[in-house]
Amino acid sequence: MSAAQSSYADLISEDLYIGGWRAGTSQGSATTVNPFNDEPIATIRQASQEDVDVAYEAAADAQREWAALPPKERGAVLNRAADWIEENQGAIIELIRAESGSSALKATVEAGLAVGSLREAATFPTRITGQILPSNTPGKTNYVFREPLGVVGVISPWNFPFTLSMRSVAPALGCGNAVVLKPASDTPLTGGLLLAKIFEAAGLPAGVLNVVVGAGSEIGDYFVEHPTPRLISFTGSTPVGKGVGRTAVGGEHIKKVA
């Protein structure tokens, strides 16, 4: 193991994160490699459709208690996640470089942008307010309450995996939702499982964030068409995005898309 590898070894996981660390149940495994030299970094047993079911169930079960926490407590979890990134920035940058082929500058920018997303999202719990609206009915008052959607499904890309996963996950959590994250197959660590480690260290309750790593051919459409998520957040190519939109909006269970 090289010196660079040893600096990020503690950030690597070969398990999925579904209410806690557990092996995938798909028949297939995939190895993520360093694109510079093809050295293997981790071999991950992939998620099956059954794992997706369990992940969404865990998210739905955990979401209500998460949303019911005082705003200050939810914001504190997000700020602790940002603190953890800053404290472990060197190892995170090395892992981004190793898995996604990033330059040192690009990986450093990614880490900084992820921290920025978390700091901003940490303010959301106290910024989300309702309204009192006028009524044409005498003696009637209209109250508007803003509530979490519930469970959000996030699909993130390989090119800026850490930043673009956090850009969707942090605001969803800050607004009181639970999340199931499916990172790109090329970057399952920095786009997915690393976020699980960060939020676990920050004290996010189990089940609020779940990470499933799997082939699009096995779980891609199922992840989107599943009845549990109320919104699908997708970042990626236009053709794939159109497919995600058709499945999310035109399927049996109509849901919001971002």
Disulfide bonds with the S-S distance in Angstrom:
none
